[in-house]
Amino acid sequence: MPDFFPWWVVVTHFLNVFVMLLLARSGLEVLSAFPKLHWDDDCTPGREWLRLTRRRFSAEDPRPWSSLDEEEAWPSTVALPGRKNLGLGRHWHFMSIQFWIVTGAAYIALVIATGYWHYLVPTSWSIFPEAVRSVGSYLSFHYPPLLPGQPFNAVQKLSYFAVVFLLGPLQIATGAAMSPAILARFPWYARIFGGKQAARSIHFLGLCAFAAFVFVHTVMVIIHGVPKEFAAIVLGSYGASHPLALAVGLTGIFLILVFHVVVTWFSLRYRRRTQRMLGWMVNPFERVVSRAFTSRQQRRPAAVSPYHRVNGYPPTSAEYDALVAGGFRDFRLPVGGLVTAPGRFSLAELRDLGLQSQVTMHNCIQGWTATAEWTGVPLGALLDQVQPMSDADTVALYAFDDKGETEGEGRWGFFYSTIPLWLARNPQTLLVLEMNGGPLPVQHGAPVRLRVESQLGFKMTKWVRGIELTHGYAHIGMGQGGWREDQQFYANAAGI
């Protein structure tokens, strides 16, 4: 039996610990925005299988409520960075996952190239009864025998195989099954797991499985002897200096903990700087995903959800109230900016451009989903009417709602969002006028809302009051490309 571990096992083991703690804490920050888990994509309130919050909301609740009311502020000792910072949590999560995949790919490549896979991959069914006997040995406070010529016993080998070759890939696969861009292009993909919410639940259970493995793994290290085990995994040999291995190992753990304290503090203290720093690594990936997949959803009418959550409260201005009272007869949608034929369009004139219906699933950034039938005019048809100039590359949509009035929490300003011109011309990008066969309800964005089926819901501006064609978005608001991006540090691309 070799009494050493290759240097690359030592390095990737440390990197894996470092990155997975980032993934776990940032993942909990993402989960805190919708701390409920469902098995079905309708996400009917009260039908979650796991609720990590004391707050209860019902589809029959007579009080108006928004999905934002379901968000929790988990402490920074648990979540990264904590305190209702979904945008920054997503940045940390998607930055970390890239490093985790690279580390894992390098590990797998070296496992195969060096023949180390013989230590990890079972080659005989006899390992299963042997693993049961190994567990029995542990329960009777005895060390189980190692497999002949290998550094692990049977239950260790099975555990490492399951974590490396099953659990890790499953986490990546279920993570992809939550991407609106991927699901818009390949609606069948989520069905492999039973739907997006089932994938989300499996992803959470995968996190729990990793946590259980780490706990048991740590207990086994203690049982087998910390100095000896540290010598193997830190210095690569059971015969290495135990005091040196212990010092190096504990120093590494201490530095990881210090790093988490520092980045948590930095993320909360310098949120804009964190958004930009992490965005440099995350945004290109999000843009590639957003552009690579064109929505091809067309669900069955029977898939329409019995209840569709509302995100945010309607505008409170006298101007909007007057439009509602008049049935939006006096509403005109101004479209201008870098166009050769600016115009103002009534709802009837928008309808005359030709209506299109589609049954699609809404993907909220918080994590919930719901399916509805949306009917409206393709945004591309409206753009053809106003004729964008050659230097126009961005569509900005401005809303009636003043978020300082309807949302608060220290945030302010009228809502707006931007999407690139190429995305605006996607065949399923609509200015919606109807929902589920009837007029678009006020709570869902009347008189006009945007649908961009390959993006998360925060890009789909509700209560649209005007559209502007621009070159870039740096001159709008705080220059991040949208109100949520400005105020809550979201990424401008929202395909994952």
C-alpha positions, 0 to 999 in steps of 0.5 A: 500500500502506498503511504503517500498521496500525490502532490496534485491530490494535496493541492486540489483537496485544499482548493476544493475545501476553499471553493466549496465553502464559498459555494455553500455560503453564497448558495445559502444567500441565494436560498434566503431570497426564497427559503422554500422548496417545492417539487412542482414548478407552480410553487403554490404557496403552502405546498412547499415540502420544506420551509426555512422561514416562519413567514406564511403566505397563502393563495387565499390570503386577503392581504396583498403580498409580494414575493419580496415579503418572503425573503429572509435576512440570514446572518453573515455568519451563515450566508455570504454576504448575508443580510438580504444581498441576493445580487452579491450572493449570486456573484459569489456563487457564480464566480466560485462555481467556475473555479470549482469546475476547473479544479474538479476537471483538473482533478479528474484529468489527473486521476485518469492520467496517473491511474489514481482512479484505481483507488476511487472507482470500484471494480467489483460488486464485492465492495458493497458487502465489504463496505457494510462490514467496514461500517460495522467495524466502525460501529463496534469501535474497530478500524476496518481493514484497508483494501489490498494494495489501496490507501482506503477501506471499502466504505471510504472508497465507495464514499469518495467515488460517490462524491467525486463521480456522482454527487459533484456532477449532479450538483452541476447538472441540477444547477444548469437546470435552474438557468432560464436561458437553458430552459428557454432553449431546451425546455425538456432539460429540467424534466430530466429532474422532474422540473426546475423546482425539483432540480432546485430541491435536489440541488439543496439536498446535494448541499446537505449531502456534501455537508454530511460527507464533510462532517463524517469525513472530519470525524473519521480524520479524528478517529484515525488520528489527526496528526497522521491524517494531516501528514498524508493529506497536507504533506503527501505521506503518512511518514511525514513530520506530524508536527509540521503537517499539523501546523501547516494544516491548521494554518491553512484552515485558519487562513480560509476562515480569515478569508471568509471573514474579510470577504464578508466584511468587504462585500457588505462594506463595499458592495458596489466595488464587490459587484464590479470586481466579481462581475468582471469574472461573472458577467462575461459568462452570463452574457455568453449564456444569455446570447447562446440560447434563444427561447423556444418555449411553448408549453401546453395551456394545461400547464398554466399555474393555478396561482402566479406570485406577484413581485413588487407592489403596483405604482402609487402615483395619482397619474397611474391611479387615473389611468387605471380608473379610465381603463388605460384609454388615455395611456400612450407609450412613448418610444424614442431615443436613437430612432428615426421615427419616434412615436406614441402608441395607444394600446389599440395601436399596439394591438394593431401591430399584431398579437402573439400568444405564448405559454411560458414559465416565469423564472424569478431571481428569488427562485420561484416559478410559475407558468402563464399564457402571455399575449402581446406585441413582439417588441421587434415589431414595435422597433420596426415601426420606430426604426432604430438608428445604426448606433442604437444597441440598447433598449431601456424601459422605464416604469411608473413605479417609484420604488422608494414608495412601493419597496423602501428598505433604503432604496429609491428611484423609479424602476427601469431596466435595459436589454440589448437590442438583439435580445429585444428582437428575440421572437418571444420577447413581448410587450404583454397586454393580456395574461391567461386570456384576459386583460393584463392585471394591475398587479402583474404590470398593466397596462404593458409589461415586458416578457424576455423568456430567456432571462430572470424576471427582474429584467421584465419591466412591469408598468411600462411608461416609456421606451428609449433606444440608446447606445449603452446604458452607462448614462442611465441611473447609476450606470449598471443597466437597471434599477435592481442592478443599481440598487441591489447589485444584480448582474445586468445579464440574467440568463443564469 
